[in-house]
Structure formats: structure tokens, C-alpha cells
Amino acid sequence: MNYILLSPHFPPNYRHFSAALKKAGAHVLGIGDTPYDNLHSELKSALTEYYKVDDLHHYDQLVKALGYFTHRYGKIDGLDSHNEYWLETEAKLRTDFNIKGIRMEQLASIKKKSLMKEIFRNCGLNVAPGAVFRQLDEALAFASTYGYPMVAKPDSGVGASNTYKIENEQDIYHFFANPPKEDYIFEAFVDGTIFSFDGLVDENGKLLYYNAMRNEKGVMETVNDDTHIYYYTLRDIPADLEEAGRKIIHAFDLKARFFHFEFFRKKDGSLIALEVNMRPPGGFTTDMWNYSGNLNIYQIWADMVVNHHNELEFSRLYYVCFVGRKQKYAYLHSKEDILNRYGDFIPYHDQLDKAFSKAMGDYCFLVRAENEDKLFEIQRYIHAYT
């Protein structure tokens, strides 16, 4: 199998996808804009060949790279980055080179939040009231019906970038005084806890692995307020969350792909479907899965796509929590204090790339425990500040 990975060096832990593909027996073909000598040694040893482009945003250079790989190795069997940022680029390349996976004709429903909302409704799932508004009077009428606050975010966007909390009528006037060029969707604000249903489906759309996360604070609030963050994987998946996740997998006819579905859990216990992401959850979540069940999700994925291994037995043995710290805080406990006291519960800790600092922090700890009380005890100790 000839498998191309776009930007295989980023995020840094995603180099494990390349290593897993090689172990599964594939030719691993990398395309990136980072010099080869700057790649991690594990990634270098995994790559059959690496094609450097000046800029991954220059589509003609990517076409040239795929043409070269096709001429040298034959038909390209797969292409991915596992990163939402490159979703459209991947789809265009798959379409132009007849590669399996998400193509351009499928892209709108998995990028536009307004279309996701319609699919959720058709699944029988609850959604937050909302629509794309291009005129001031439309937004004002919506606010008169649903009140404040509201959330305005790009209809087709990545993560929580350029997302705003509209607190009052003045904010609406301010927004439309210099409106963005792209479409924005306005939604009624939902007061709730963020849950996700995440995992990997096989080539037949069957769940191969799945997990769930809880996050008390959304990325929007973390970025806008510049606060630190924690979120954690669950050991037991709520039945209604799993049922909703399975409905979405079926509705999108998802096959041979990771997924990350986001929901709000309201105070009354009901679920509100928020959005879908057809890639692994970001950051270190794939590693958190591994620590939660003593498995290797990178290899599970590679064995599925290369060797069609579609059976997996797994257990969620631990809760695993990502705890991010930001330099702006005067923390009470040093890294050494944390490791001396709780080192047995911390399988991983490291400095974070600057690209993640606003959303995730400058330094992170992955905390693993069999019960939530211990998990929160360690999280509070790490986050304690003056």
C-alpha cells in the first residue's frame, strides 16, 4: 500500500501514525514544508520518502508531489493528515487523484455547521436554535426570540477560531459594522457541560474503538479568556451519548476514519448536538486513549487501513486527564513538586508547541487514575496558583 501523510510532523505526536503505517507494511510517503533534517528521528525512519514543498497551501506544489509519488510508486491508496486544518486540501487531492476517502462532494456537510445542524435534526437529535445570518435585522430578530447571550462562529471554520460571544444588542451592531467576508452562523447560547463521543470506524462503518471526553470549559472560553484548561476521558460512556454518536456515524456514512463529535449536556440532563469533526480529537487525545486502555491506537488504525484488521477487544481501564498550564499563572507547585508527589499517576508531561498555547497551554501533564476523585485531586494540585 502507498499511503501519503500530509504534514506528518505536526502535531509532533502524530509521527506515530507514520511509524504504525510502516510497521503495518505500507510505503509511507510524506509531504511537508519542513526541511527533512528538522524531522524527528522516528519519523525519518518511518518514511519511505519525503517530498518537501515550499508551502502546503500551494496546491500546485501538492499536485506535483502526488504526481511524482504516483510515477515512482504506482497508485496512491490513501492520503490523510488527521488534522482538520487540511480537510479541504485532502478532499481535493483525493478527488483529483481518485483516492479513497472523503471527496469534495462530501465536504460541505462535514465542514458547514449549518448543514450539520440539519443532519442532526434528521437523526432526531436536539440542536441549539441557530442559522446563518447575513443581515443585521435577521440577527436582531433572532435575538428578540432567543435572547442573549448568543454565539457567532464561522459556518465553515476550524475549532474555536474567530468565535464570538454576543452579549447584547450593541455587540450585534458592532459585529455587522464591519462584517466578515465568510458566512457566520448565530446560535442561542447553551449553558451546559461539553461532552464528546470519539473514536475510529472500520471500512464498513462499524465502531472499532470509541471513547468519550468531558470538558467543563469550551475552547472558545479558554482562548477568549486566556485561561488554563483540563479535560478527561471517561471509563463508562453514557448510553444516550453513545446512541447519539452511533446515529451520527450512520447519518454521515462514515467509513475507515477517526471522528470527534461534540455535544452539550444541559443541566436538565438532555444532550444538544453541536458539531462533527472527521478526524481524531486534537492535542494528545490519541495518547490519552492509549494510556486509558494500554493500547496503541496508531497501530490499530494502520492495521485497519493496510491489513483490514477490523476486530478489536479493548477496555477503558483508567480515566485520563489533560492538564494544561500557562506561563501567565504563578502556580503554587513546581513541575518537580508535581512529579515527586504524583509521578506514578503521570505517564507523560512536556512543553507544548507555541501553536497550542492559547487553547491548551504552555506545558501539559497527562494524568491517569482509576477513579475521578484521584484524578481531580491531582488536577487541582497542578492548577493551584496564587
C-alpha positions in Angstrom: 0.0 0.0 0.0 1.2 3.5 -0.8 -0.1 5.9 1.8 0.6 9.7 1.8 0.6 11.7 5.0 0.4 15.5 4.7 2.5 17.4 7.2 3.4 14.2 9.0 5.5 16.1 11.6 2.6 18.1 13.1 1.4 17.9 15.7 4.6 16.2 17.0 2.8 13.1 18.4 1.3 12.3 15.0 4.6 11.0 13.8 3.4 7.8 15.4 0.9 7.4 12.5 3.9 7.1 10.2 5.7 4.6 12.4 2.5 2.5 12.6 2.0 2.5 8.8 5.5 1.3 8.2 5.1 -1.5 10.8 1.9 -2.5 9.1 3.8 -2.8 5.8 2.9 0.3 3.9 5.1 2.7 1.9 4.8 5.8 4.0 5.1 8.9 1.7 5.4 12.2 3.5 4.7 15.7 2.1 5.6 18.7 4.2 7.1 22.2 4.2 9.6 21.5 6.9 13.1 20.6 5.9 13.8 16.8 6.1 16.7 17.4 8.5 14.4 19.0 11.0 12.1 15.9 11.2 12.1 13.7 14.3 14.3 10.7 14.0 11.3 8.3 14.5 9.5 10.0 11.6 12.6 9.9 9.3 13.0 6.1 9.9 9.3 5.5 9.1 9.1 7.5 5.9 9.8 5.6 2.6 10.3 9.0 1.0 9.7 12.7 1.9 8.7 15.4 -0.6 9.4 18.9 0.6 7.2 21.7 -0.8 7.7 25.4 -0.2 4.2 25.9 1.3 1.5 23.3 1.9 -1.1 26.0 0.9 0.2 26.0 -2.7 -2.0 23.4 -4.3 0.0 23.1 -7.5 3.0 22.0 -5.5 1.0 19.3 -3.8 -0.3 18.1 -7.2 3.3 17.9 -8.4 4.3 15.9 -5.3 1.4 13.4 -5.8 2.3 13.1 -9.5 5.9 12.3 -8.5 4.9 9.7 -6.0 2.4 8.1 -8.4 5.0 7.9 -11.1 7.6 6.4 -8.7 5.4 4.0 -6.6 2.1 3.5 -8.5 -1.4 4.1 -7.4 -1.9 6.1 -4.2 -4.1 4.0 -1.8 -4.6 6.5 1.0 -4.0 10.1 2.0 -4.5 11.9 5.3 -3.1 14.4 7.8 -5.6 13.6 10.6 -5.8 17.4 11.0 -9.0 19.4 10.4 -7.0 22.3 9.0 -6.1 20.3 5.9 -9.5 18.6 5.5 -10.4 20.5 2.3 -7.0 20.1 0.8 -7.1 16.4 1.4 -10.6 16.1 -0.1 -9.5 17.9 -3.3 -6.4 15.8 -3.7 -8.4 12.6 -3.2 -10.9 13.8 -5.8 -8.3 14.8 -8.3 -6.2 11.6 -7.9 -9.1 9.1 -7.3 -8.1 8.2 -3.8 -10.4 6.5 -1.4 -11.9 8.6 1.4 -13.7 11.9 1.8 -14.0 13.7 -1.5 -15.1 17.2 -2.5 -18.7 16.3 -3.0 -19.0 15.2 0.7 -17.1 18.1 2.1 -19.9 20.7 2.7 -21.9 18.6 5.2 -18.8 17.9 7.4 -17.5 21.5 7.3 -20.6 23.7 7.4 -22.1 23.9 10.8 -25.5 24.9 9.3 -25.7 21.7 7.3 -24.5 19.6 10.3 -27.4 21.0 12.2 -29.9 19.8 9.6 -28.4 16.3 9.6 -28.6 16.2 13.4 -32.3 17.2 13.2 -32.9 14.4 10.7 -31.3 12.0 13.1 -33.8 13.0 15.8 -31.1 14.8 17.9 -31.6 18.1 19.7 -29.7 21.1 18.4 -29.3 24.7 19.6 -31.5 27.2 17.7 -29.4 28.9 15.1 -28.9 29.9 11.4 -26.6 31.8 9.1 -27.4 35.5 9.1 -26.1 38.0 6.6 -28.2 41.0 7.6 -28.3 42.9 10.8 -32.1 42.7 11.0 -32.0 38.9 10.8 -29.7 38.7 13.8 -31.7 41.3 15.8 -34.9 39.3 15.2 -33.2 36.1 16.3 -32.0 37.8 19.5 -35.5 39.1 20.2 -36.8 35.5 20.1 -34.0 33.7 21.9 -32.3 36.4 24.0 -28.7 36.9 25.0 -26.0 35.8 25.0 -25.6 34.3 21.6 -22.6 32.7 19.9 -21.4 33.7 16.4 -18.9 31.5 14.6 -17.8 30.8 11.1 -20.2 28.5 9.4 -17.2 26.7 7.8 -14.4 27.0 10.3 -11.7 25.2 12.3 -12.0 24.8 16.0 -12.9 27.9 18.0 -11.1 30.4 15.8 -12.9 33.7 15.2 -15.8 32.7 17.5 -17.6 35.4 19.4 -19.9 35.6 22.4 -22.6 38.2 21.6 -23.7 39.6 25.0 -26.1 42.4 23.9 -27.6 44.4 21.1 -24.5 46.6 21.0 -22.3 43.6 20.2 -24.6 42.7 17.2 -24.3 46.3 15.8 -20.5 46.1 16.3 -20.4 42.8 14.5 -22.3 44.0 11.5 -20.5 47.3 11.3 -17.6 45.5 9.7 -18.9 42.1 8.9 -16.5 39.2 8.0 -16.4 38.1 4.4 -17.3 34.5 5.2 -20.7 33.3 6.4 -21.3 33.2 10.1 -23.8 31.1 12.0 -25.6 32.6 15.1 -26.7 30.2 17.8 -28.6 30.6 21.1 -26.1 30.2 23.9 -26.3 26.8 25.6 -25.4 26.6 29.3 -24.0 23.1 29.7 -21.0 20.8 30.0 -19.2 19.8 26.9 -19.0 16.1 26.1 -17.6 14.4 23.1 -18.1 11.0 21.5 -14.9 9.9 19.7 -13.2 7.0 18.1 -12.5 5.1 14.9 -14.8 3.3 12.5 -13.6 0.5 10.2 -14.1 0.2 6.4 -17.7 -1.0 6.9 -18.6 1.9 9.2 -18.5 -0.3 12.3 -17.1 1.1 15.5 -13.7 -0.3 16.0 -12.7 1.9 19.0 -14.6 4.5 20.9 -14.3 6.7 24.0 -15.8 9.9 25.3 -14.5 13.1 26.9 -15.8 15.7 29.4 -14.7 19.3 29.3 -16.0 21.8 31.8 -14.9 24.7 29.7 -15.0 25.1 26.0 -12.1 26.1 23.7 -13.9 29.4 22.9 -13.9 30.4 26.6 -10.3 29.2 27.1 -9.0 31.1 24.1 -11.0 34.3 24.6 -10.4 34.5 28.4 -6.8 33.1 28.2 -7.5 30.6 31.0 -5.9 27.2 31.6 -7.8 24.0 30.8 -8.4 20.4 31.7 -10.5 17.7 30.1 -10.6 14.0 30.6 -11.6 10.7 29.0 -14.4 8.6 30.6 -14.3 5.0 31.7 -18.1 4.5 31.3 -19.9 6.0 28.3 -23.4 7.4 29.0 -25.9 5.4 27.0 -27.6 8.4 25.4 -24.2 9.8 24.3 -23.2 6.5 22.6 -26.6 6.3 21.0 -26.3 9.8 19.6 -22.8 9.1 18.3 -23.9 6.0 16.5 -26.7 7.8 14.9 -24.3 10.4 13.6 -21.9 7.8 12.2 -24.8 6.2 10.3 -26.1 9.6 9.0 -22.7 10.6 7.6 -22.0 7.1 6.3 -18.6 7.3 7.9 -16.0 4.7 6.9 -12.4 4.0 7.8 -11.9 7.2 9.7 -11.5 8.8 13.0 -14.2 11.0 14.4 -14.8 13.6 17.1 -18.5 14.6 17.8 -19.2 17.4 20.2 -22.3 17.8 22.5 -23.6 20.0 25.3 -25.1 18.3 28.4 -27.6 20.7 29.8 -28.4 21.0 33.4 -31.7 19.1 32.9 -29.6 16.2 31.5 -30.5 16.5 27.9 -28.0 16.4 25.1 -27.6 19.1 22.4 -25.6 18.0 19.3 -23.0 20.7 18.5 -20.8 19.7 15.6 -18.8 16.9 13.9 -15.1 16.7 13.1 -14.0 13.9 10.8 -10.5 13.5 12.4 -9.1 12.4 15.8 -9.7 14.7 18.7 -6.9 17.2 18.8 -3.9 17.6 21.0 -2.8 14.5 22.9 -6.2 12.7 22.9 -5.0 9.8 20.9 -2.2 9.3 23.5 -4.8 9.6 26.2 -6.7 6.7 24.6 -3.6 4.6 24.7 -3.0 5.3 28.3 -6.6 4.7 29.2 -6.6 1.2 27.9 -2.9 0.2 27.5 -3.3 0.1 23.7 -1.8 1.7 20.6 -4.5 3.5 18.6 -1.9 4.5 15.9 -1.2 0.8 15.2 -4.9 -0.1 15.4 -5.6 2.5 12.7 -2.7 1.4 10.5 -3.5 -2.3 10.7 -7.1 -1.4 9.8 -6.3 0.6 6.7 -3.4 -1.6 5.5 -4.3 -5.1 6.6 -8.1 -4.8 7.1 -7.9 -5.8 10.7 -11.5 -4.9 11.8 -11.7 -6.7 15.2 -10.6 -5.2 18.5 -11.1 -6.0 22.1 -10.4 -3.2 24.5 -11.2 -1.9 28.0 -11.2 1.6 29.4 -9.2 0.9 32.5 -8.4 4.4 33.5 -9.6 8.0 33.4 -7.0 10.1 31.7 -6.9 13.9 32.1 -5.1 16.5 30.1 -4.0 19.3 32.4 -2.5 22.4 30.7 -0.6 25.2 32.5 0.0 28.7 31.2 3.1 30.8 32.0 0.8 33.8 33.0 -0.1 32.0 36.2 2.0 31.9 39.4 1.5 28.2 40.2 2.0 27.0 43.7 3.6 23.8 42.8 6.6 23.3 40.5 7.0 20.5 38.0 9.3 18.8 40.4 6.8 19.1 43.2 4.1 17.5 41.0 6.2 14.6 39.8 7.6 13.9 43.3 4.1 13.7 44.7 2.1 12.2 41.8 4.7 10.8 39.4 3.1 7.3 39.4 -0.1 8.9 38.0 1.6 10.9 35.3 2.6 8.8 32.3 3.5 11.9 30.2 4.4 15.6 30.6 6.1 18.0 28.2 6.4 21.6 26.9 3.7 22.4 24.3 4.3 23.9 20.8 3.5 27.6 20.7 0.8 26.9 18.2 -1.2 25.3 21.1 -0.5 27.9 23.8 -3.8 29.9 23.6 -6.1 26.8 23.6 -4.1 24.3 25.6 -1.3 26.0 27.5 2.5 26.1 27.5 3.1 22.9 29.5 1.0 19.8 29.9 0.6 16.8 32.2 -1.4 13.7 31.3 -2.8 12.3 34.5 -4.1 8.7 34.8 -6.2 7.3 37.6 -8.8 4.6 38.2 -11.3 6.9 39.8 -12.4 10.5 39.3 -11.7 11.7 42.8 -8.0 10.9 42.5 -7.9 12.5 39.0 -9.4 15.8 40.3 -7.2 15.8 43.3 -4.1 15.8 41.0 -5.7 18.3 38.6 -6.4 20.7 41.4 -2.8 20.4 42.7 -1.3 21.1 39.2 -3.6 24.1 38.7 -3.3 25.7 42.1 -2.0 29.2 41.8 -1.7 32.4 43.9 
